[in-house]
């Protein structure tokens, strides 16, 4: 995960959020250790959204799954021994997605600020798809 890639996908998520009319938005992209590489916010994005986006990205990396999927596990009580909600840095709300190269998690993206959780989630999913597209373009430019 590079800073340049993180910046591109964070900017994309912010731009798409603005198109949806989300004025209070923050996006965080973290590396494979959950450490922020890029934190962006709209003019009206507050500290709570920055914190939320960062914790969602951390959660996606450390649980190697989208926060939506982890939230479903918690709600279904399927495979949860009651400890998931107590992970200190974790935030189990929609809007966190791991970034992968193949099956390896190399980072995560978290989005916070929309009133509707599905909007956070769709923006994070869009950023992850853009990351995958960037990887595909890099591979196609590699000469043997």
Secondary structure as GFF3:
##gff-version 3
##sequence-region A 1 144
A	DSSP	alpha_helix	3	19	.	.	.	ID=ss1
A	DSSP	beta_strand	26	31	.	.	.	ID=ss2
A	DSSP	beta_strand	36	41	.	.	.	ID=ss3
A	DSSP	alpha_helix	47	63	.	.	.	ID=ss4
A	DSSP	alpha_helix	67	76	.	.	.	ID=ss5
A	DSSP	three_ten_helix	84	86	.	.	.	ID=ss6
A	DSSP	beta_strand	96	101	.	.	.	ID=ss7
A	DSSP	beta_strand	104	112	.	.	.	ID=ss8
A	DSSP	alpha_helix	117	140	.	.	.	ID=ss9
###
